[in-house]
Amino acid sequence: MKNMKIVNTQEFDEITAKDGLVLVDFFADWCGPCKMLAPVLEEVAAKYEGKLDIVKVNVDQSQDLAQRYGVMSIPTLIAFKGGKAVKQSVGFQPKNMLENMIDGLL
């Protein structure tokens, strides 16, 4: 997780309010698909370094954020631009699908 940071509620609003693109991974430590997605996100973070920030929200520790964005299943990825949620995906996503989503938002 060298290119990604786990954020809490206080940090979340500040980070997602940036002008650039921020991808938020809502996850839990016990979630199998979340563990499968983690290395894919690492690769994506490295590829889009400087163009995209990826942060992680542990739904067990930040239940308020999960509720705020209606996260019912994990992993859930939500892309933010200028503080607004602009795209969401639920479940494991292969690298090419994530890259297509990101390319469409950059």
ABEGO torsion letter per residue (X at the ends): XAABBBBBAAAAAAAAABABBBBBBBBBAABAAAAAAAAAAAAAAAAABGABBBBBBBAAABAAAAAAAGBABOBBBBBBBGGBBABBBBEBBBAAAAAAAAAAAX
